[in-house]
Amino acid sequence: MKCEYSDVVKTILARPRNGAGGGIPITRGEAAMLFFDGYAGDGPELLDVRSLGYVDDELWHGLTHSDIFSTDHACDAAFIWSKWLPLELWPE
């Protein structure tokens, strides 16, 4: 993990882990921010963002950078499929 989290990430991590999957519930915007700012992704030392709606089963699946689409590189806008809800952060 990053040695020093931003205040926004620290605030998210301080939330209770009371999501349906046992993680911290987050919005699509928060998930995008975590990926864009380099805190989340598919790799060691990165925070794990998961979704129950990712595929058609009852398991929580992790999202990767390829799941976060940049729609405007000039202002780093993102799009995350609405079917990928709910989203949770699963810190180890």
Contact map, one row per residue, 1 for C-alpha under 8 A:
11100000000000000000000000000000000000100001111000000000000000000000000000000000000000000000
11111000000000000000000000000000000000100000110000000000000000000000000000000000000000000000
11111000000000000000000000000000000000000000000000000000000000000000000000000000000000000000
01111100000000000000000000000000000000000000000000000000000000000000000000000000000000000000
01111111110000000000000000000000000000000000000000000000000000000000000000000000000000000000
00011111110000000000000000000000000000000000000000000000000000000000000000000000000000000000
00001111111000000000000000000000000000000000000000000000000000000000000000000000000000000000
00001111111100000000000000000000000000000000000000000000000000000000000000000000000000000000
00001111111110000000000000000000010000000000000000000000000000000000000000000000000000000000
00001111111111000000000000000000000000000000000000000000000000000000000000000000000000000000
00000011111111100000000000000000000000000000000000000000000000000000000000000000000000000000
00000001111111100000000101000000000000000000000000000000000000000000000000000000000000000000
00000000111111100000000100000000000000000000000000000000000000000000000000000000000000000010
00000000011111110000000000000000000000000000000000000000000000000000000000000000000000000000
00000000001111111000000100000000000000000000000000000000000000000000000000000000000000000000
00000000000001111100000100000000000000000000000000000000000000000000000000000000000000000000
00000000000000111110011110000000000000000000000000000000000000000000000000000000000000000000
00000000000000011111111110000000000000000000000000000000000000000000000000000000000000000000
00000000000000001111111110000000000000000000000000000000000000000000000000000000000000010000
00000000000000000111111000000000000000000000000000000000000000000000000000000000000000000000
00000000000000000111111000000000000000000000000000010000000100000000000000000000000000010000
00000000000000001111111100000000000000000000000000000000000000000000000000000000000000000100
00000000000000001111111110000000000000000000000000000000000000000000000000000000000000011110
00000000000110111110011111000000000000000000000000000000000000000000000000000000000000011100
00000000000000001110001111100000000000000000000000000000000000000000000000000000000001111000
00000000000100000000000111110110000000000000000000000000000000000000000000000000000001111000
00000000000000000000000011111110000000000000000000000000000000000000000000000000000000100000
00000000000000000000000001111111000000000000000000000000000000000000000000000001000000100000
00000000000000000000000000111111100000000000000000000000000000000000000000000100000000000000
00000000000000000000000001111111110000000000000000000000000000000000000000000000000000000000
00000000000000000000000001111111111000000000000010000000000000000000000000000000000000100000
00000000000000000000000000011111111100000000000000000000000000000001000000000111000000000000
00000000000000000000000000001111111110000000000000000000000000000000000000000000000000000000
00000000100000000000000000000111111111110000000000000000000000000000000000000000000000000000
00000000000000000000000000000011111111111000000000000000000000001001000000000000000000000000
00000000000000000000000000000001111111100000000000000000000000000000000000010000000000000000
00000000000000000000000000000000111111110000000000000000000000000000000000000000000000000000
00000000000000000000000000000000011111111000010000000000000000000000000000000000000000000000
11000000000000000000000000000000011111111000011000000000000000000000000000000000000000000000
00000000000000000000000000000000011011111100011110000000000000000000000000000000000000000000
00000000000000000000000000000000001001111110011110000000000000111000000000000000000000000000
00000000000000000000000000000000000000011111010100000000000001111000000000000000000000000000
00000000000000000000000000000000000000001111110000000000000000000000000000000000000000000000
10000000000000000000000000000000000000000111110000000000000000000000000000000000000000000000
11000000000000000000000000000000000000000011111000000000000000000000000000000000000000000000
11000000000000000000000000000000000001111111111100000000000000000000000000000000000000000000
10000000000000000000000000000000000000111000111110000000000000000000000000000000000000001110
00000000000000000000000000000000000000011100011111000000000001100000000000000000000000001110
00000000000000000000000000000010000000011000001111100000000001100000000000000000000000111100
00000000000000000000000000000000000000000000000111110000000111100000000000000000000000111100
00000000000000000000000000000000000000000000000011111100000111100000000000000000000111110000
00000000000000000000100000000000000000000000000001111110111110000000000000000000000111100000
00000000000000000000000000000000000000000000000000111111100100000000000000000000001111000000
00000000000000000000000000000000000000000000000000111111000110000000000000000000001110000000
00000000000000000000000000000000000000000000000000011111100010000000000000000000000000000000
00000000000000000000000000000000000000000000000000001111110000000000000000000000000000000000
00000000000000000000000000000000000000000000000000011011111000000000000000000000000000000000
00000000000000000000000000000000000000000000000000010001111100000000000000000000000000000000
00000000000000000000000000000000000000000000000000010000111110000000000000000000000000000000
00000000000000000000100000000000000000000000000001111100011111000000000000000000000000000000
00000000000000000000000000000000000000000000000001110110001111100000000000000000000000000000
00000000000000000000000000000000000000000100000111100000000111110000000000000000000000000000
00000000000000000000000000000000000000001100000111100000000011111110000000000000000000000000
00000000000000000000000000000000000000001100000000000000000001111111000000000000000000000000
00000000000000000000000000000000001000001100000000000000000000111111100000000000000000000000
00000000000000000000000000000000000000000000000000000000000000111111100000000000000000000000
00000000000000000000000000000000000000000000000000000000000000111111100000000001000000000000
00000000000000000000000000000001001000000000000000000000000000011111110000000111000000000000
00000000000000000000000000000000000000000000000000000000000000001111111000000111000000000000
00000000000000000000000000000000000000000000000000000000000000000001111110011110000000000000
00000000000000000000000000000000000000000000000000000000000000000000111110011110000000000000
00000000000000000000000000000000000000000000000000000000000000000000011111111100000000000000
00000000000000000000000000000000000000000000000000000000000000000000011111111000000000000000
00000000000000000000000000000000000000000000000000000000000000000000000111110000000000000000
00000000000000000000000000000000000000000000000000000000000000000000000111111000000000000000
00000000000000000000000000000000000100000000000000000000000000000000011111111100000000000000
00000000000000000000000000000000000000000000000000000000000000000000011110111110000000000000
00000000000000000000000000001001000000000000000000000000000000000001111100011111000000000000
00000000000000000000000000000001000000000000000000000000000000000001111000001111100000000000
00000000000000000000000000010001000000000000000000000000000000000011100000000111110100000000
00000000000000000000000000000000000000000000000000000000000000000000000000000011111100000000
00000000000000000000000000000000000000000000000000000000000000000000000000000001111110000000
00000000000000000000000000000000000000000000000000001100000000000000000000000000111110000000
00000000000000000000000000000000000000000000000000111100000000000000000000000001111111100000
00000000000000000000000000000000000000000000000000111100000000000000000000000000011111100000
00000000000000000000000011000000000000000000000000111000000000000000000000000000000111110000
00000000000000000000000011110010000000000000000011110000000000000000000000000000000111111000
00000000000000000010101111000000000000000000000011100000000000000000000000000000000001111100
00000000000000000000001111000000000000000000001111000000000000000000000000000000000000111110
00000000000000000000011100000000000000000000001111000000000000000000000000000000000000011111
00000000000010000000001000000000000000000000001100000000000000000000000000000000000000001111
00000000000000000000000000000000000000000000000000000000000000000000000000000000000000000111
